[in-house]
Amino acid sequence: MANEEKKVRRILHFRFTMPDVSPEMLSMMKSTAPFFQLFGNSKVRLLRNVDDPKRFIQEIEYEAPEAIETNRQKIAGDPTVQAYLQTWRAMFPGAIEIDVFDET
């Protein structure tokens, strides 16, 4: 037990607007789950605003070793992470808001 790394739980929100959910978008959303499983226990879901069906939130909840989380900026610069984000951004017209939360 002493060798177990301390984990932190994070919740990401990707907010965006899109007229329609394309098959490519759904495929890309599903493809994120294995990426976040690398960090351990994770949950990925796509939420559509019931009052404005063009607005979405992709919610990603994951656990990461505390040492990795403290170096989040370094991870954000990783080529694999950058490629994922570029693919994600290319699929959506307009602005994307990304927020990182923890549960208090």
Secondary structure as UniProt FT lines:
FT   TURN            2..3
FT   STRAND          7..17
FT   HELIX           23..37
FT   TURN            38..39
FT   STRAND          42..48
FT   TURN            53..54
FT   STRAND          55..65
FT   HELIX           66..69
FT   TURN            70..71
FT   HELIX           72..76
FT   HELIX           79..90
FT   STRAND          97..101
//
